[in-house]
């Protein structure tokens, strides 16, 4: 099953900090952590850890955010394909 590779690609849409917080919270490549532990890891409080987590999750549910990222990928792919033609 391709759940982990697909999830890795999806998380790649987020900032590095959001990716790490979500991975730690959900136990992806890490042991599942509480927001308190995540906050200590990043040197901020658990409320900030929760906010970073929730902000990242909300981005993944936002169709406008996903659509913008997909358009950017498509544009980059087209530029890469045709850069030698110019």
C-alpha positions as CSV (number, residue, x, y, z in Angstrom):
1,X,0.0,0.0,0.0
2,X,1.3,3.5,-0.8
3,X,0.0,5.4,2.1
4,X,3.3,6.5,3.5
5,X,4.9,7.7,0.2
6,X,1.7,9.6,-0.6
7,X,1.6,11.1,2.9
8,X,5.2,12.1,2.5
9,X,4.4,13.9,-0.7
10,X,1.4,15.6,0.8
11,X,3.3,16.8,3.9
12,X,5.9,18.2,1.5
13,X,3.4,21.0,0.7
14,X,3.9,22.3,4.2
15,X,6.6,24.2,5.9
16,X,9.4,22.2,7.4
17,X,8.3,23.0,11.0
18,X,4.7,22.0,10.2
19,X,5.9,18.7,8.7
20,X,8.0,17.9,11.7
21,X,5.3,18.7,14.2
22,X,2.7,16.7,12.3
23,X,5.1,13.7,12.0
24,X,5.9,13.8,15.7
25,X,2.2,14.2,16.7
26,X,1.0,11.3,14.5
27,X,4.0,9.1,15.1
28,X,5.3,9.1,11.5
29,X,8.9,8.1,11.7
30,X,8.9,9.0,15.4
31,X,7.2,7.8,18.5
32,X,3.9,9.6,19.0
33,X,4.5,12.7,21.1
34,X,2.3,15.0,23.1
35,X,2.2,18.7,22.4
36,X,4.2,19.3,25.5
37,X,7.0,17.1,24.2
38,X,6.8,18.6,20.7
39,X,7.0,22.1,22.3
40,X,10.1,21.2,24.3
41,X,11.7,19.8,21.1
42,X,11.2,23.1,19.3
43,X,11.6,25.4,22.3
44,X,8.1,26.7,22.5
45,X,5.1,26.0,24.7
46,X,2.5,23.3,24.0
47,X,-0.1,25.9,22.8
48,X,2.3,27.0,20.1
49,X,2.9,23.3,19.2
50,X,-0.9,22.8,18.9
51,X,-1.2,25.9,16.8
52,X,1.5,24.8,14.3
53,X,0.0,21.4,14.1
54,X,-3.5,22.7,13.6
55,X,-2.4,25.3,11.0
56,X,-0.7,22.5,9.0
57,X,-3.7,20.2,9.1
58,X,-6.0,23.0,8.1
59,X,-3.8,23.7,5.1
60,X,-4.1,20.1,4.0
61,X,-7.9,20.3,4.1
62,X,-8.0,23.6,2.2
63,X,-8.7,23.0,-1.5
64,X,-7.4,26.4,-2.5
65,X,-4.1,25.7,-0.8
66,X,-3.8,22.3,-2.5
67,X,-4.8,23.8,-5.9
68,X,-2.2,26.6,-5.7
69,X,0.5,24.0,-4.9
70,X,-0.6,21.8,-7.8
71,X,-0.5,24.7,-10.2
72,X,3.0,25.7,-9.0
73,X,4.1,22.1,-9.5
74,X,2.6,21.9,-13.0
75,X,4.2,25.2,-14.0
76,X,7.6,24.1,-12.7
77,X,7.3,20.8,-14.5
78,X,6.4,22.6,-17.8
79,X,9.4,25.0,-17.3
80,X,11.7,22.1,-16.7
81,X,10.5,20.2,-19.8
82,X,10.9,23.2,-22.1
83,X,13.9,25.0,-20.7
84,X,16.2,23.4,-23.3
85,X,14.1,24.7,-26.1
86,X,14.7,28.4,-25.4
